[in-house]
Structures are given as C-alpha cells and as structure tokens.
Amino acid sequence: MNPPFLFGYSFTLQMASAQRAGTDIRPRMLRRIVGLFAIGALHTVFLYGGDILMTYAVVCLALLLMRDVSDRTALRVAAGVYGTVVVSLVVSGLLLDRSAFLPSEAEAQANGAAATASLLGGWSDVIGHHVDGLGLLVVQSVSLQGPTAFALFLLGMVAGRRRLLSGIRGDERVLRRIQLVCFPIGLAGAVAYASTGGNGNTLAVAVSAATAPLLTAAYVATLLRLIHRSRPSALRSWFAPAGRMALTNYLAQSVVGLLLFSGIGLGWAGRFSPLVTIAVAVGVFVVQLGVSARWLRRHRYGPAEWLLRWITNGVRPPAGRLADPTRR
C-alpha cells in the first residue's frame, strides 16, 4: 500500500494510543519525528542517497499541526496541495526549456558513469557520493515528494479516523470498482511515463504524479480481495510479518544493495540488465519475508521499530515475544 497514506493512517493509531494512555500526543510525536529524521539522516549518508524518511519526518510536523481539522478541511487541503503539484509540473513542462536545467543525454550518461565509479569505490567514495546528492534530494523533497506526501498523509489520516481499513471482508463491490477504474488509468499513466522519458521529462512526471495513486489503489484493492478469500491464511502469513517490520526491511534493503552493488561489497553496479536487477530485488524481498517471520517468532518488534518506539515513548520497550501481535 502507499507508504505516505499508511503513515497518515498510522498517525491516527498513534493519537488513539496516546489518548488511551492519557498523554499529550505532541511531545510523543515530536520525539518520533526527531527519531525518524535521525534514522533517515544516517541512512542517507551511509547507505542510500535517495532516503525518504527525513522528508516524512519534516512533513509530519505539518500533519501534527493539522491533527484537529475536520475531515472536509483535510480533504480539501490534500486535493489543493496535490493538484497544485500536478498543475505546476504540467505548466513547467509546457512553458520551460528543459535543456536549461536538465543535462543532455551525453551529460546524463557521463554523470551516471561517475556515480557508478563512486559507488564502486570505498567508504569515503560512497559517503561522498551520497553527501554530494543532498542538494538534489532537498530540491525533490521541497518541490515534489514533500507536498505529495503531505497530501497523502492527510488522506490517510481521514481514512484512519473513519476506520476504512477495518472490517474489510474482501467481497465489497467498491474494491472491484476500484480495480475496474484505476487499473486502466494507472497502467496507461505508467506506460506514458516510461515511454516519454521518465524523470527526464517534466510532463511525464506530471502524468505519473496524477495516475500513480490510482494504480496503487488498484493494487491495494486486488491484494485485499486476495487475502480475504476462502483460504487467505497462507498469503496473510507470508506478508504480515514483513509489514510489521516495514522500517527495518526498508533499511535492510539499502544494506543489501550496498553489499551487492558497491565497492564495499561485491561491486555488481552496472553489470546487470534492468530485468536481472528486478529479479534480484524480488529475491531480496522473498528472503526478507522469511527473515521477518522468523524474527517475529522471538521478538515483539523489528530492530528499527523497537528503536523508534523507544524514542517515541521515552521508555525502553520489551524485546520478548508478544502474545497478541495486534497489541500496541
């Protein structure tokens, strides 16, 4: 499911937990934001220069400020912010000369070769490459990732308030309708994005921004229908542990990528075709499914979740096995 949407949804769970404990949500969420930002900063410098956690942490400050607004206001703000991003991308794609701020094909290839060379170096080269990319990361966060994440945070918050993901049986007509409407539009948008230059084409990015949430909704509807069929236990048991350790798995994927593709590890960067690279990614995730299930048989939380929970609550959480995995 869409991570920013789930972030907003889980925010309502955090608020409910604070209310049950009789504590103020503000200091608790501020500690969580600081912890998330710190983890993201370390992740960016040492593991992966395209981190999203720092952006989520900063945007969560705005979500915290809007926690008491009505659902209608939240939806209006979300639509306004997301619409503004899409319109601005379309306008800039139509009116601005992309060659003035985007590298030529030859320059892009040279930059890619230089980035690969840095990744194939030692720790200092890898860290230097990640630090050099911080400027672009900030620009992307401010112009695209931050605003779109904020809009989806608000949608997730509204969904959490209304408990839209609770009590789903899998046979609701709305799920089928989402598939019928969103799959064609979302897939068409993905094809248009890929075939017209991807991130090198501002209009292609606009198409992706406008249609990607619909494609995500179609995927989610499909998954919900599958896991609620007559024999859902296997599918649910495969994916649920990985979902409970989402932050740990996100960071672990960067660790694995560093070990496989950088000079610190096997140095496979630039050796594989896109298809083989996708196969490697799928293989890593399959391994994570098994590792997550095994870990949660003995521990209550994933390592990163345990650390973030400690920072959030200000109390060291227990690490032993949890009798009820749904308990918070």
N, C-alpha and C positions, 0 to 999 in steps of 0.2 A: 504494500500500500504506500501511498505518497508519504514520505517521511515528514515534510512540514505539516501536512494535515494531521498525522498521528501525533506530532509534537503538540499541536494545539489541543487535540483530543485529550492527551495525557495531562495537559495543564489543568483541565477540569478535575482530573483524578487527584492531582496534587492539591488542588483547592479543597476538594472534599476530604482528603486525608488530614489536611491542616485543621479543617473545621471540626472533624471528629476528635482530634487531639486537643482542641481548644486553643490553638496557637495562631498567631498572625501569619498570613501567607507571605507577607512582604520580606521579612528577613530570611525566611526559608528559601524563597525563590531567588533572592539576591545571592545567597551563598551558592545555590545551584548554578546560577548564571556565571559567577566567578569561577566555579569549578569547571564548568563546561568550556569556558573561554581558555582557561589554563591548559586543559587537556588538548584543546584544539591548537593552541599555540605550539605546544611540544610536538604534536602530531605534524604540524606544518613544517617545522624546522627539521625534524629528524627523519620523518617517514614519508610524507606526501605533501607536495606543494599546493594541491588543489583542495585542501580541507574546507569543510562546510560548517564545522562546529562553532568556530568563532563568529561566523555570520549569524547562526542560530542564537548564540548567546546574546549578541547585541540586539537583535530583533526582538528577543524575548522581553527586553526591557519595555518596549512599546506595548507588547501584549500584556504585561503586568499592569501598565498604566490604564489599559482598556478593559480590565477584567470585569468591571461592573457595568459596562454599557449594555444596552438592550440587544437582543438578537438582531433586530431590524437594523440598528445602527451598525453593528458589527458586519452584517452582510453588505450594507451599503458601502462602508469603508473598504471592505475587501474587493467589491466589484469596481469601485473607483480606482483603487491602487493598481489592481491587475489590469484594468482597462487602460489606464494611463501608460503603463509599461508597454503594452502591445501597440497602442497608437503611436507612442514615441518611437518605437522600433520601425514601424511602417513609414512614418514621416522621415526619419533619418535615412532609411533605405532608399526612399524615393528622391529626396532632395540633396543629400550629401554625397560628395565624391568619395567613395570608399578608398580609392587609391591614395587619398591624402592621409589616411590614418591606418590603413591596413597594408602589410608588406605584400610585395609581388610574390608570384609563385616561386621564383628563384630564391627570393629572400626568405620565404617561409621554409623552403627545403633546407636552406643553409642554417636557419635558426633551429630546425628540427635536428639536423646533424650535430650542431653544437650542444643541444640539450642532451642528445644520446651520449655524446662523448663525456659530458659532465657526469651523467648517471653511471657511466662505466668506470669512473674514477674511484677514489677512496672516499672516506667520510667527509673530508674537507670539501671535495668537489661536489658531492651530493648535497651537503648542507648549503654550500654557496649557491648552487642552482636553485634550491628551494627559497632561500632568502632573496635572491635576485627576482623571483617571481612574485614577491609580496605586493609590489605596486599594482601589477595587473590583477591580482586577487582582490585587492581593495576596490579597484575600479569596477570589477564584475559584481562584487558584493553590493556596492552602492547603487549601481545602475540597473542590475537585473536580479541577482539572486536574493538580495535583501528584501526589496519590495515584493517580489512574488512569494517569497517565503512568508512574509508578514500577512499577505492576503490569505494564504492557505492556513496559517496559524489561526486566523480569525474564523475561517470556515470550520476548522477542526474544533475550535472552542465551542462554536454554536452546536455542532454535531454532538459534542460531549455533553453539553447542557441538556440536550434533548434525548440523549442516550440512543442515538440512531443505530449504533452497532450492537446494542443489547437485544437479546431475544430474537435474533435473526434465525429463521428456520431453513433458509436456502430456497424455498419454493415461492417467495414473494414475486409477484408479477413485475415489480419495479426493477428487479435485478435483470430479468430478461429484456425489459425495455432499455435499460442502460446498455446492455450488450448490443442490441439492435441499432441503437442510435450512435453510440460512442465509438464502437469498433470501426465502422466505415470512415467516420470523420477523423478519428485519431490515427488510423493507419494511413489514410491519404495525407495527413499532415506530416507523418514520419517520412513517407516516400518523397514528398515535396522538399522537406528539409534536407534529406540525404542527397537528392539528385540535383539540387540547386546550389550546392557549395557549403552546406552546413554552417558552422560558426563563421566562415569567411564571407557569408552573405547575410546582411542585416535583415533583409526581407525573409530569408529562410529561418532565421532565429525568431522573427515575429510569428511566422506560421507555427513553428514548434511551440513557442510560448502559449499560443492561443489554443492549440489542439492537444498538447501533451497531457494536461489534466483529464481530458475526456478519454484518452487512451488508457490512462491509469485507472480511471473509474471503471472502464470495461474489463480490465484485468482483474480488478478487485471483485467486481460482480461475478466474474467467472470463477474465481477462487472460492468465494463464499458459497456459490452453488455446488461446487465440487466437494467441499469439506462437510457440507450438510446433507449429503446423500445418505442412502441407507447404510453404507459401510464407510463412514468418514474417519474412523479411528486411526487407520494407518497414515493417511495424509496429514491428519492433525498432529499425530505423534511425531512425524518427521519434521514438520516446520515449526511447531510451537516452541521447542527449546531454543532454536536459533533466534526466534523473535524475542524471547525473554532475555537474550544476550546480544541484542542488536548493536549496542555501542561497542562491546568487546569484539564482536565479529567485524564491525566496520574498521576498527583499529588493527585487528589481526590481518585483515586483507592487505592493508598497507605494509605490514611487516613481511608477509609472504611475498608481496610484489617486490619489495626491496631485496629480499633474499634471492628471488628468482632472476630479476632483471637488472639489478645494479651491479657495479663492480665490487661492492661489498660482499655479494653472494656469488651466484653462478654467472652473472653477466650476460643474460639472454636478451637484453634490449636490442631491438632492431633485427632479430633473427627470424621471427615468426610472421606468418601471414595473419591478416585480421581473423580469418576463420580459426586458425590454430590458437590464436590468443583468446578468442571467445571460449574455445574448448578448455583451455587452461583455467579460465575464470570459473566456468561451470564445475570443473573438477575440484577447484579450491572450495567452492561453496558446498559441494556434496560432502567433502571432508569435514567442513565446519558443522554440517547438520549432525554428523555422528559425534564429533567432539563436544558440541553443545549439549546433546542428550546425555552423554557420559558425565560431563562436568556437573550438570544439574541433578544428577542422582546423588551427589555427595555434598553439593553446596547450594545455598539459597539463591545466590546471585552470581552473575558473571563477574570476573575481576574488576572490569571498568565500572559496571553497575554498582558493585559493592563500594568502590572508592567514591563514586559520585553521590551515592546515598549517604555515606559518612559525611561528606562535605555539606550536603543539603540539610541533614537533620542535626548536624553538630554532635552526633553520638555514634560511636563505632557500632555498626550493625553486626549481628551474629553471622557467622560464616557456615554454620552447620546446615544440614538438610532441613528443608521446610516441609512440614506435614501437609499443608494446603498450599499448592503452588499459586493459587489466586490471591492469597493474602498479601496485603501491602503493609 
